[in-house]
Amino acid sequence: MRQTVRGWRIHSRAPASLDDLARFCNRTIQGRWNYYGAFYRTAMLGLFVYLDQRLEQWARRKYRRPSRRKWRSMLWLRRMKKIAPRMFVHWEDR
């Protein structure tokens, strides 16, 4: 699954908005969660962390302020999770 996420090249989609990325990713993430989440949750949780890292990298390229420090992009993503917890499938409480 990591290869699939890597193939999406999220970090290079700087012109796209976060909503666009969510629409692009959610269908595949939901399908994988439905299949693997029942019996192999730990692998899915590792994938979710990896996907969040890719979103942080995207934010560093898109916005000027998080681009200077890695921790700022982490804070930005944490804020986005609080503002819109249902934007990405893996952000919802499970």
Contacts in CASP RR format, 6 or more apart in sequence:
PFRMAT RR
TARGET T0000
AUTHOR 0000-0000-0000
METHOD contacts of the structure
MODEL  1
MRQTVRGWRIHSRAPASLDDLARFCNRTIQGRWNYYGAFYRTAMLGLFVY
LDQRLEQWARRKYRRPSRRKWRSMLWLRRMKKIAPRMFVHWEDR
1 32 0 8 1.000
1 36 0 8 1.000
1 43 0 8 1.000
1 47 0 8 1.000
2 47 0 8 1.000
2 50 0 8 1.000
4 28 0 8 1.000
5 47 0 8 1.000
5 50 0 8 1.000
5 51 0 8 1.000
5 54 0 8 1.000
8 24 0 8 1.000
8 25 0 8 1.000
8 54 0 8 1.000
10 21 0 8 1.000
10 25 0 8 1.000
10 54 0 8 1.000
10 55 0 8 1.000
10 57 0 8 1.000
10 58 0 8 1.000
11 54 0 8 1.000
11 57 0 8 1.000
11 58 0 8 1.000
11 61 0 8 1.000
12 61 0 8 1.000
13 20 0 8 1.000
13 21 0 8 1.000
13 58 0 8 1.000
14 58 0 8 1.000
14 61 0 8 1.000
14 62 0 8 1.000
16 24 0 8 1.000
18 55 0 8 1.000
18 80 0 8 1.000
18 87 0 8 1.000
19 87 0 8 1.000
21 55 0 8 1.000
21 58 0 8 1.000
22 87 0 8 1.000
22 88 0 8 1.000
25 51 0 8 1.000
25 88 0 8 1.000
25 89 0 8 1.000
26 88 0 8 1.000
26 89 0 8 1.000
29 51 0 8 1.000
29 88 0 8 1.000
29 89 0 8 1.000
29 90 0 8 1.000
30 89 0 8 1.000
32 44 0 8 1.000
32 47 0 8 1.000
33 44 0 8 1.000
33 89 0 8 1.000
33 90 0 8 1.000
36 43 0 8 1.000
36 44 0 8 1.000
37 44 0 8 1.000
47 90 0 8 1.000
48 90 0 8 1.000
51 88 0 8 1.000
51 90 0 8 1.000
52 77 0 8 1.000
52 90 0 8 1.000
55 77 0 8 1.000
56 66 0 8 1.000
56 70 0 8 1.000
56 73 0 8 1.000
56 74 0 8 1.000
56 76 0 8 1.000
56 77 0 8 1.000
57 73 0 8 1.000
59 66 0 8 1.000
59 73 0 8 1.000
59 76 0 8 1.000
59 77 0 8 1.000
60 66 0 8 1.000
60 67 0 8 1.000
60 70 0 8 1.000
60 73 0 8 1.000
61 67 0 8 1.000
63 76 0 8 1.000
65 72 0 8 1.000
65 76 0 8 1.000
66 72 0 8 1.000
66 73 0 8 1.000
66 75 0 8 1.000
66 76 0 8 1.000
67 73 0 8 1.000
80 87 0 8 1.000
81 91 0 8 1.000
84 91 0 8 1.000
85 91 0 8 1.000
85 92 0 8 1.000
85 93 0 8 1.000
86 92 0 8 1.000
END
